[in-house]
Amino acid sequence: MKAFSKATSGNSVLEFTLSSIPLIFIILSSLQMSVAMWNYHTLNETVNITTRVVALRGADCASAGCSMTVGGITTMVANKGIGLVPASLNVSLTDATGSITCHPVTTCESSTTVFPRSGGNSVGQVVAISASYPFNSAIAMFVPGVGAQTFDSLTFTAISQQVIYY
């Protein structure tokens, strides 16, 4: 067995410390990037699926009693957006008659307005749903020596358009 001298006894601790600090930042950065990609993908899929559902609820569906309300649409967006905080999620619903904005999405969950609205719900018309969601990185709190620091958030946006079929 090899004996260590007092001069080299702290080398392994120092080497571990110097190599683990950057490694921790790499791991945290990878984790934050994964969360950001998850939020972006979830936002896009949520908007796309909801727009497809709305496109199947036009004038023909309204006469059969299966139309959707703005509250039902925004509740669908909030429920399908797993991991997205509804209080931070902004949604706009657009048909041929104009736009309905819900900033945040929770403000419209009790709305009984039918969407797409009469005049914008005939077959062949286009409906669109757009959404935006802010992403704040937790890496900002690990910047050493700057004290209280504010960082701008990154805003993810998604839009989907569909032609009304029924």
Backbone bond lengths (Angstrom), bond angles and torsions (degrees), N, CA, C in turn:
res aa  C-N    CA-C-N  psi(-1)  N-CA   C-N-CA  omega(-1)  CA-C   N-CA-C  phi
1 M - - - 1.436 - - 1.520 109.48 -
2 K 1.301 115.13 137.08 1.453 121.09 -176.57 1.526 110.33 -87.94
3 A 1.292 116.70 133.77 1.462 121.56 179.11 1.526 109.22 -91.25
4 F 1.312 115.91 142.06 1.459 121.06 178.97 1.519 109.11 -100.62
5 S 1.296 114.34 143.03 1.465 118.01 177.44 1.522 108.89 -86.80
6 K 1.301 116.28 165.46 1.458 121.16 178.74 1.524 111.87 -63.50
7 A 1.313 118.25 -27.27 1.461 121.54 -177.89 1.524 111.89 -70.52
8 T 1.324 119.23 -27.46 1.465 121.68 -177.28 1.521 113.06 -108.89
9 S 1.306 118.73 4.20 1.460 120.36 -174.70 1.524 113.61 -69.15
10 G 1.308 120.21 -25.04 1.460 122.54 -179.54 1.516 113.77 -98.81
11 N 1.324 117.60 2.03 1.463 120.49 -176.91 1.523 112.56 -62.98
12 S 1.302 118.15 -41.95 1.463 119.72 -176.87 1.533 111.21 -67.51
13 V 1.320 117.54 -36.96 1.459 120.71 177.65 1.530 110.08 -66.11
14 L 1.302 116.80 -43.38 1.460 121.28 179.23 1.528 111.10 -64.93
15 E 1.329 117.36 -44.41 1.456 120.86 179.19 1.533 111.20 -64.05
16 F 1.321 116.66 -40.78 1.460 119.90 178.00 1.522 110.51 -63.01
17 T 1.316 116.85 -44.49 1.469 121.13 -179.39 1.520 110.77 -62.66
18 L 1.306 117.68 -45.88 1.461 120.82 -177.63 1.525 112.64 -68.86
19 S 1.303 117.74 -29.50 1.465 119.41 179.51 1.535 112.32 -89.30
20 S 1.330 118.52 -26.49 1.467 119.96 -177.15 1.527 113.01 -78.82
21 I 1.306 119.03 -29.12 1.470 120.91 179.84 1.531 110.91 -62.09
22 P 1.339 120.20 -51.36 1.473 118.28 176.07 1.529 112.65 -64.02
23 L 1.330 116.80 -33.73 1.456 120.32 179.51 1.532 110.82 -63.83
24 I 1.314 118.04 -39.65 1.466 121.93 177.75 1.529 110.19 -62.81
25 F 1.335 117.14 -42.93 1.462 119.86 178.22 1.522 111.78 -65.44
26 I 1.308 118.23 -36.27 1.470 121.17 177.67 1.524 109.88 -65.96
27 I 1.317 117.51 -43.21 1.463 121.26 179.82 1.534 110.29 -64.44
28 L 1.340 117.02 -45.91 1.470 119.90 179.19 1.528 111.89 -64.70
29 S 1.316 117.39 -38.35 1.463 120.71 178.18 1.519 111.04 -65.54
30 S 1.321 117.02 -41.04 1.470 120.56 177.55 1.520 110.70 -63.72
31 L 1.314 116.34 -40.49 1.461 120.55 178.85 1.527 110.78 -64.71
32 Q 1.324 117.94 -44.56 1.460 121.17 179.83 1.524 111.60 -65.83
33 M 1.323 116.62 -37.90 1.461 120.11 177.37 1.529 110.33 -64.98
34 S 1.307 117.28 -37.23 1.464 121.48 177.54 1.524 111.19 -65.16
35 V 1.326 117.36 -42.91 1.465 121.08 178.24 1.534 110.11 -64.43
36 A 1.322 116.96 -40.85 1.467 120.54 178.76 1.524 110.68 -63.13
37 M 1.329 117.36 -43.52 1.465 120.17 179.24 1.525 111.05 -65.60
38 W 1.319 116.65 -37.21 1.463 120.94 177.86 1.532 110.42 -63.84
39 N 1.334 116.83 -46.38 1.468 120.50 178.64 1.527 111.25 -61.37
40 Y 1.322 117.24 -42.71 1.465 121.10 -179.01 1.529 110.61 -64.67
41 H 1.313 116.47 -46.34 1.467 120.44 179.65 1.532 110.92 -64.58
42 T 1.320 117.10 -43.02 1.462 121.14 179.42 1.525 110.99 -61.64
43 L 1.313 117.10 -43.62 1.470 121.00 178.51 1.526 110.96 -60.39
44 N 1.328 117.15 -46.86 1.463 120.54 -179.92 1.522 112.47 -63.94
45 E 1.314 117.35 -45.01 1.464 120.51 -179.77 1.531 111.43 -65.75
46 T 1.315 116.83 -40.36 1.462 121.31 179.57 1.524 111.00 -61.32
47 V 1.317 116.88 -47.14 1.460 121.30 -179.97 1.526 110.34 -65.13
48 N 1.316 117.70 -42.11 1.468 121.34 -178.97 1.535 111.88 -64.67
49 I 1.318 117.23 -46.61 1.467 121.02 -179.87 1.528 110.83 -64.33
50 T 1.318 116.81 -44.23 1.462 120.42 -178.96 1.528 111.10 -64.52
51 T 1.317 117.67 -39.10 1.467 120.42 178.50 1.527 110.88 -65.21
52 R 1.319 117.17 -38.49 1.471 119.99 177.00 1.520 111.20 -61.76
53 V 1.328 116.45 -42.44 1.464 120.33 178.85 1.522 110.54 -63.83
54 V 1.330 117.15 -43.81 1.469 121.27 -179.22 1.530 110.89 -64.52
55 A 1.327 117.90 -36.39 1.461 121.42 -178.93 1.527 111.94 -65.74
56 L 1.307 117.07 -18.44 1.465 120.42 178.25 1.529 112.30 -93.33
57 R 1.330 117.25 7.74 1.469 121.64 -176.60 1.525 111.25 -121.34
58 G 1.311 117.62 49.43 1.466 122.57 -179.14 1.509 113.41 -82.85
59 A 1.344 115.80 -152.94 1.464 122.42 -175.15 1.518 112.33 -63.31
60 D 1.325 117.41 -39.68 1.463 119.95 179.32 1.525 110.97 -64.42
61 C 1.306 115.81 -38.50 1.465 119.76 178.73 1.531 110.61 -72.01
62 A 1.325 116.48 -37.26 1.468 120.14 179.64 1.526 110.97 -61.64
63 S 1.342 116.77 -38.39 1.466 119.33 178.95 1.530 111.74 -70.30
64 A 1.325 116.98 -21.07 1.470 121.34 178.02 1.530 111.67 -92.38
65 G 1.322 117.01 -3.06 1.464 120.93 177.33 1.517 115.12 85.39
66 C 1.311 117.98 21.64 1.468 119.55 -179.00 1.525 112.71 -115.39
67 S 1.331 117.02 23.34 1.456 119.70 -179.89 1.531 110.86 -70.91
68 M 1.333 115.15 162.15 1.467 121.05 179.77 1.515 110.07 -108.26
69 T 1.315 115.20 152.92 1.464 120.68 176.03 1.522 108.96 -101.39
70 V 1.318 115.74 163.49 1.464 121.16 176.39 1.530 109.10 -59.93
71 G 1.331 116.38 -39.22 1.466 120.11 178.12 1.516 112.28 -62.65
72 G 1.325 116.95 -40.35 1.462 120.61 178.03 1.515 112.19 -66.67
73 I 1.329 116.10 -38.27 1.466 120.78 179.84 1.525 110.50 -68.39
74 T 1.334 116.60 -46.33 1.464 118.70 -178.76 1.527 111.60 -69.00
75 T 1.317 117.45 -32.43 1.466 119.91 174.51 1.522 110.04 -65.89
76 M 1.331 116.90 -39.00 1.461 120.48 177.01 1.522 110.98 -62.40
77 V 1.328 116.49 -43.38 1.467 120.36 178.63 1.531 109.93 -62.05
78 A 1.327 116.75 -45.34 1.471 120.03 -179.01 1.525 111.56 -65.31
79 N 1.329 118.13 -37.66 1.468 121.09 -178.74 1.520 113.04 -76.18
80 K 1.321 117.24 -36.46 1.468 120.19 -179.49 1.520 112.02 -78.34
81 G 1.314 117.31 -22.05 1.463 121.36 -179.91 1.520 111.71 -82.60
82 I 1.311 116.25 66.19 1.467 121.03 -178.01 1.523 109.32 -63.46
83 G 1.304 115.93 125.80 1.457 121.15 -179.33 1.515 113.67 94.80
84 L 1.325 117.17 -11.62 1.462 121.16 177.43 1.523 108.53 -94.66
85 V 1.304 116.89 129.81 1.455 121.64 -179.06 1.531 108.56 -77.84
86 P 1.341 118.55 115.94 1.476 120.31 -176.31 1.524 114.02 -58.28
87 A 1.318 118.41 -30.02 1.462 120.96 179.97 1.531 112.31 -69.37
88 S 1.333 117.45 -14.41 1.464 121.65 178.82 1.519 112.89 -108.58
89 L 1.308 117.28 -4.48 1.466 122.58 -175.15 1.525 110.05 -92.37
90 N 1.322 116.93 123.85 1.465 122.97 178.90 1.523 109.19 -108.13
91 V 1.339 116.52 133.45 1.456 121.47 -176.44 1.527 109.68 -131.21
92 S 1.340 115.84 142.38 1.463 122.37 173.13 1.521 108.25 -127.34
93 L 1.329 115.55 131.85 1.459 122.49 177.69 1.518 107.70 -109.49
94 T 1.333 117.29 126.60 1.463 120.83 -175.63 1.521 110.23 -127.43
95 D 1.328 114.90 131.30 1.458 121.03 171.00 1.530 107.61 -129.98
96 A 1.316 118.14 -170.25 1.465 121.48 -176.18 1.527 112.58 -65.92
97 T 1.335 118.21 -18.82 1.468 120.47 -178.22 1.524 112.85 -93.34
98 G 1.327 118.61 -7.83 1.457 120.98 179.27 1.519 112.29 138.81
99 S 1.326 114.87 -166.28 1.465 121.13 -175.75 1.517 112.02 -116.21
100 I 1.307 114.68 150.51 1.468 122.63 170.89 1.522 105.51 -120.55
101 T 1.331 116.15 122.51 1.460 119.44 -179.32 1.520 110.40 -106.51
102 C 1.287 114.75 139.03 1.459 122.36 178.56 1.524 107.84 -127.09
103 H 1.320 115.32 95.07 1.460 121.13 -177.35 1.510 109.10 -120.89
104 P 1.292 119.63 99.04 1.459 131.49 -2.70 1.525 111.64 -81.74
105 V 1.309 115.43 177.49 1.463 122.10 -175.20 1.533 111.81 -61.63
106 T 1.307 117.76 -26.58 1.465 121.39 -178.37 1.528 112.71 -68.01
107 T 1.334 118.30 -19.23 1.464 120.43 -179.37 1.525 112.86 -72.73
108 C 1.318 117.78 -17.21 1.469 120.63 -177.02 1.521 113.75 -110.68
109 E 1.311 118.26 2.67 1.462 120.14 -174.40 1.528 113.47 -66.15
110 S 1.318 118.43 -18.37 1.465 120.26 178.39 1.537 112.23 -103.11
111 S 1.332 118.01 6.29 1.462 121.97 -178.39 1.529 110.83 -71.04
112 T 1.315 115.91 135.72 1.468 121.28 178.69 1.527 111.94 -105.03
113 T 1.313 118.04 11.74 1.462 122.19 177.55 1.522 109.63 -67.64
114 V 1.318 116.96 129.54 1.465 121.14 179.15 1.532 108.77 -74.17
115 F 1.328 116.08 136.68 1.461 121.41 177.37 1.513 108.85 -137.12
116 P 1.322 118.72 134.68 1.452 128.78 -2.34 1.523 111.44 -67.75
117 R 1.327 113.86 146.07 1.460 120.44 -174.22 1.521 112.07 -75.54
118 S 1.308 115.57 160.87 1.463 122.02 178.45 1.529 108.96 -58.12
119 G 1.300 116.50 132.65 1.465 121.53 -175.59 1.518 111.67 97.76
120 G 1.315 117.14 -23.45 1.461 121.13 177.71 1.507 111.58 -120.11
121 N 1.333 115.85 13.60 1.457 118.81 -174.97 1.528 113.71 -116.51
122 S 1.341 118.09 13.62 1.464 119.24 -179.39 1.524 110.46 -79.10
123 V 1.313 114.98 157.14 1.455 121.35 -178.80 1.527 109.88 -59.42
124 G 1.309 116.39 133.42 1.463 122.13 -178.72 1.518 113.84 97.92
125 Q 1.344 117.85 -17.06 1.471 120.72 175.95 1.534 109.11 -71.88
126 V 1.313 115.57 160.32 1.461 121.06 -179.42 1.526 109.71 -107.30
127 V 1.330 116.04 133.82 1.465 121.44 171.41 1.525 107.43 -113.95
128 A 1.313 115.48 148.77 1.462 120.56 179.95 1.523 109.40 -138.78
129 I 1.302 114.77 143.23 1.460 121.09 172.84 1.523 106.47 -125.93
130 S 1.324 115.17 129.72 1.463 119.93 176.05 1.518 108.44 -125.22
131 A 1.313 115.31 149.81 1.464 120.64 -178.67 1.520 109.60 -143.97
132 S 1.313 115.22 153.41 1.462 121.08 173.72 1.521 108.44 -136.64
133 Y 1.338 114.30 146.82 1.455 120.54 -177.05 1.523 109.12 -145.41
134 P 1.337 117.90 126.12 1.461 119.87 179.59 1.524 111.22 -80.69
135 F 1.314 115.78 143.53 1.466 121.19 176.29 1.525 108.25 -122.74
136 N 1.323 115.94 123.31 1.452 122.15 177.16 1.520 108.47 -111.08
137 S 1.304 116.08 128.00 1.456 120.85 -178.44 1.517 111.06 -83.89
138 A 1.321 116.06 138.80 1.463 120.82 176.95 1.523 111.26 -78.44
139 I 1.310 118.42 -11.96 1.469 121.93 179.64 1.527 110.06 -62.67
140 A 1.314 118.20 -27.36 1.459 122.07 -176.86 1.527 112.25 -59.01
141 M 1.321 117.45 -29.41 1.459 118.39 -178.15 1.522 112.59 -77.70
142 F 1.334 118.56 -7.28 1.458 121.26 -178.35 1.518 113.85 -100.69
143 V 1.335 118.05 8.13 1.455 120.26 177.98 1.525 108.12 -74.18
144 P 1.333 117.35 116.85 1.467 119.59 -173.31 1.526 113.33 -76.74
145 G 1.310 115.51 143.06 1.445 122.88 168.88 1.510 117.30 76.79
146 V 1.313 120.26 8.92 1.457 119.83 -178.29 1.517 112.73 -105.13
147 G 1.310 117.41 -4.44 1.454 119.98 -179.37 1.512 111.09 68.73
148 A 1.323 116.46 -142.71 1.461 120.76 179.71 1.526 108.41 -73.46
149 Q 1.303 116.43 118.56 1.452 122.19 -176.66 1.519 109.46 -128.48
150 T 1.309 117.27 137.08 1.453 120.06 176.20 1.524 108.98 -109.71
151 F 1.299 116.10 140.08 1.449 122.43 179.40 1.520 108.38 -125.20
152 D 1.315 116.16 142.61 1.458 120.04 176.90 1.521 109.27 -69.14
153 S 1.320 115.28 144.78 1.454 119.16 176.78 1.526 108.93 -86.77
154 L 1.298 114.80 157.70 1.450 122.56 175.94 1.525 106.77 -94.61
155 T 1.318 117.74 132.16 1.461 120.45 -178.69 1.519 109.63 -106.03
156 F 1.320 115.55 119.76 1.456 121.45 175.57 1.522 108.47 -87.62
157 T 1.316 117.16 137.78 1.456 121.29 177.48 1.524 109.90 -126.70
158 A 1.311 115.42 150.28 1.463 121.51 176.83 1.515 108.46 -145.28
159 I 1.318 115.92 143.91 1.461 121.09 176.06 1.524 108.23 -143.35
160 S 1.310 114.79 142.18 1.454 120.59 177.76 1.526 108.59 -140.02
161 Q 1.325 116.13 136.54 1.459 122.10 178.17 1.524 108.74 -122.98
162 Q 1.312 115.89 140.94 1.459 121.54 177.96 1.527 108.84 -140.48
163 V 1.310 116.01 151.29 1.453 122.35 175.21 1.524 107.40 -87.91
164 I 1.334 117.00 137.59 1.462 121.33 179.43 1.535 108.33 -72.66
165 Y 1.310 116.16 128.80 1.463 121.67 -175.66 1.527 113.56 -100.90
166 Y 1.315 118.42 -29.49 1.471 120.98 -173.93 1.510 111.46 -131.32
